[in-house]
Amino acid sequence: MTGKLMQAVSYDSYGGGSAGLKHVEIPVPAPGNGEILLKVEAASINPVDWKIQKGVARPVYPRKFPYVPVTDVAGEVVEVGLGVEKFKVGDKVITSLGGVSGGGGLAEYAVAKESATVLRPPEVSAVDGSCLVIAGCTALYALTVTGRVKLDKTEPLTNVLVTNASGGVGHYAVQLAKLGNTHVTATCGARNIEFVKSLGADEVLDYKTPEGAALKSPSGKKYDLVIHCTIGIPWSTFKSNLTPTGKVIDLTPNGGTFWNYAVNKIKFSKRQLLPLFAVPKAEEIELLAGLLKDGKIKTVIDSRYPLTRAEEGWAKSMEGHVTGKVVPGGGVFDIINM
Ligand SMILES: NC(=O)c1ccc[n+]([C@@H]2O[C@H](COP(=O)([O-])OP(=O)(O)OC[C@H]3O[C@@H](n4cnc5c(N)ncnc54)[C@H](OP(=O)(O)O)[C@@H]3O)[C@@H](O)[C@H]2O)c1
């Protein structure tokens, strides 16, 4: 592919939102040692993509401008670099383009690390597979590693609360939690209550009602574990709803999270507020793709956009009212709104 050009979407500086995205023609990247070149079939947006554009990870990400964003991709292998053993041309894969030089998903072709890539089962669509990476792996890690829920129902009952159960992470978190021995309470907006119930939640609270804002379980449960996928809920609200050893895993930690984490440590409190920044791993993507293949979980797509209209998907994610996931890559998709 040396010398060949491709379509991509990039931005040149921090800020600017969807209007800061530009359609550009750039060289197809070349895979290095241990890397593969993919023809991108689908790429999915996560809030971290536009938060990086806002400068949340400055000066680490992006390393340089112009920058082609988005890390969660499904594609077909079209070239393999030196030392690649697991993949060959023609394989369909799912990968995370995260890491130090991450990004590159909003393009016709992208280079992925062999170590961060898994084969996509034929039963799993490229769109569904691309959505698993950050959102699915974060839900899986929070529940099963930090939260220690077993997905085989071998443990005593765990009472779980998932806040923002209608979003990318939350919709996987509810489904994964229900593979374990759990009672799941969930919060979401009124329009998504039936949707979240359909994912398996045992009880659902509208976050705009007083009961929802107070996180009160309708059946009076205290939570052993909270997968906290939104912002703006004070520790005092969580604390009164936790069991004596209950944990809150905060996926959007801020100064208050780290402060309360430290205070709880100093006081030897068994109730904990734990910040989490998850990094998707190949074995997690593989496990999730297997669960999708077996029909044990599903990906719910809010909307799809061709690469030529990627900025619309970017804006949609930034509005914060996505149900499930937004997929603006691959170049061949129709718009599908739920
Ligand atoms: N730490 C990590 O490793 C990690 C990984 C992934 C994501 N995250 C973070 O986790 C958060 C969630 O990500 P996501 O991809 O799931 O978000 P998302 O898909 O953009 O979430 C959109 C959903 O949030 C709902 N929502 C908004 N405010 C809410 C509230 N107060 N209570 C309940 N639901 C609410 C919206 O419902 P309505 O339309 O009804 O308002 C909408 O359905 C983001 O801040 C993201 O950056 C962190």
The ligand as an SDF file (V2000), in Angstrom:
LIG
                    3D

 48 52  0  0  0  0  0  0  0  0999 V2000
  -12.8120    5.1640   33.1830 N   0  0  0  0  0  0  0  0  0  0  0  0
  -12.9090    4.4950   32.0590 C   0  0  0  0  0  0  0  0  0  0  0  0
  -12.0790    3.6290   31.7520 O   0  0  0  0  0  0  0  0  0  0  0  0
  -14.0660    4.7950   31.1340 C   0  0  0  0  0  0  0  0  0  0  0  0
  -14.3350    3.9770   30.0290 C   0  0  0  0  0  0  0  0  0  0  0  0
  -15.4610    4.2510   29.2590 C   0  0  0  0  0  0  0  0  0  0  0  0
  -16.2630    5.3420   29.5700 C   0  0  0  0  0  0  0  0  0  0  0  0
  -15.9280    6.1380   30.6280 N   0  0  0  0  0  0  0  0  0  0  0  0
  -16.7780    7.2970   30.9940 C   0  0  0  0  0  0  0  0  0  0  0  0
  -18.0110    6.7880   31.4570 O   0  0  0  0  0  0  0  0  0  0  0  0
  -19.0420    7.7150   31.1420 C   0  0  0  0  0  0  0  0  0  0  0  0
  -20.1400    6.9920   30.3930 C   0  0  0  0  0  0  0  0  0  0  0  0
  -19.6710    6.6280   29.0950 O   0  0  0  0  0  0  0  0  0  0  0  0
  -20.6970    6.0500   28.0350 P   0  0  0  0  0  0  0  0  0  0  0  0
  -19.9650    5.7710   26.7970 O   0  0  0  0  0  0  0  0  0  0  0  0
  -21.4990    4.9600   28.6720 O   0  0  0  0  0  0  0  0  0  0  0  0
  -21.6380    7.3640   27.8600 O   0  0  0  0  0  0  0  0  0  0  0  0
  -22.7770    7.6530   26.8440 P   0  0  0  0  0  0  0  0  0  0  0  0
  -23.0760    6.4260   26.0510 O   0  0  0  0  0  0  0  0  0  0  0  0
  -22.4600    8.8840   26.1050 O   0  0  0  0  0  0  0  0  0  0  0  0
  -24.0320    7.9760   27.8150 O   0  0  0  0  0  0  0  0  0  0  0  0
  -25.1930    8.5320   27.2710 C   0  0  0  0  0  0  0  0  0  0  0  0
  -26.3920    8.2130   28.1680 C   0  0  0  0  0  0  0  0  0  0  0  0
  -26.2240    8.8590   29.4340 O   0  0  0  0  0  0  0  0  0  0  0  0
  -27.5430    9.0330   29.9730 C   0  0  0  0  0  0  0  0  0  0  0  0
  -27.4220    9.9190   31.1300 N   0  0  0  0  0  0  0  0  0  0  0  0
  -26.9540   11.2020   31.1240 C   0  0  0  0  0  0  0  0  0  0  0  0
  -26.9490   11.6890   32.3970 N   0  0  0  0  0  0  0  0  0  0  0  0
  -27.4170   10.7130   33.2040 C   0  0  0  0  0  0  0  0  0  0  0  0
  -27.6410   10.5990   34.6050 C   0  0  0  0  0  0  0  0  0  0  0  0
  -27.3830   11.6200   35.4450 N   0  0  0  0  0  0  0  0  0  0  0  0
  -28.1080    9.4360   35.1010 N   0  0  0  0  0  0  0  0  0  0  0  0
  -28.3800    8.3940   34.2900 C   0  0  0  0  0  0  0  0  0  0  0  0
  -28.1790    8.4240   32.9330 N   0  0  0  0  0  0  0  0  0  0  0  0
  -27.7050    9.5690   32.4060 C   0  0  0  0  0  0  0  0  0  0  0  0
  -28.2660    9.5800   28.7700 C   0  0  0  0  0  0  0  0  0  0  0  0
  -29.6410    9.4230   28.9540 O   0  0  0  0  0  0  0  0  0  0  0  0
  -30.6850   10.6380   28.5740 P   0  0  0  0  0  0  0  0  0  0  0  0
  -30.5200   10.8690   27.1040 O   0  0  0  0  0  0  0  0  0  0  0  0
  -31.9940   10.1040   28.9660 O   0  0  0  0  0  0  0  0  0  0  0  0
  -30.2350   11.8330   29.3880 O   0  0  0  0  0  0  0  0  0  0  0  0
  -27.7100    8.6930   27.6300 C   0  0  0  0  0  0  0  0  0  0  0  0
  -28.5310    7.5630   27.3830 O   0  0  0  0  0  0  0  0  0  0  0  0
  -18.3720    8.8480   30.3350 C   0  0  0  0  0  0  0  0  0  0  0  0
  -18.0630    9.9150   31.2140 O   0  0  0  0  0  0  0  0  0  0  0  0
  -17.0990    8.2130   29.8270 C   0  0  0  0  0  0  0  0  0  0  0  0
  -16.0830    9.1370   29.5650 O   0  0  0  0  0  0  0  0  0  0  0  0
  -14.8710    5.8860   31.4020 C   0  0  0  0  0  0  0  0  0  0  0  0
  1  2  1  0
  2  3  2  0
  2  4  1  0
  4  5  1  0
  4 48  2  0
  5  6  2  0
  6  7  1  0
  7  8  2  0
  8  9  1  0
  8 48  1  0
  9 10  1  0
  9 46  1  0
 10 11  1  0
 11 12  1  0
 11 44  1  0
 12 13  1  0
 13 14  1  0
 14 15  2  0
 14 16  1  0
 14 17  1  0
 17 18  1  0
 18 19  2  0
 18 20  1  0
 18 21  1  0
 21 22  1  0
 22 23  1  0
 23 24  1  0
 23 42  1  0
 24 25  1  0
 25 26  1  0
 25 36  1  0
 26 27  1  0
 26 35  1  0
 27 28  2  0
 28 29  1  0
 29 30  1  0
 29 35  2  0
 30 31  1  0
 30 32  2  0
 32 33  1  0
 33 34  2  0
 34 35  1  0
 36 37  1  0
 36 42  1  0
 37 38  1  0
 38 39  2  0
 38 40  1  0
 38 41  1  0
 42 43  1  0
 44 45  1  0
 44 46  1  0
 46 47  1  0
M  CHG  2   8   1  16  -1
M  END
$$$$
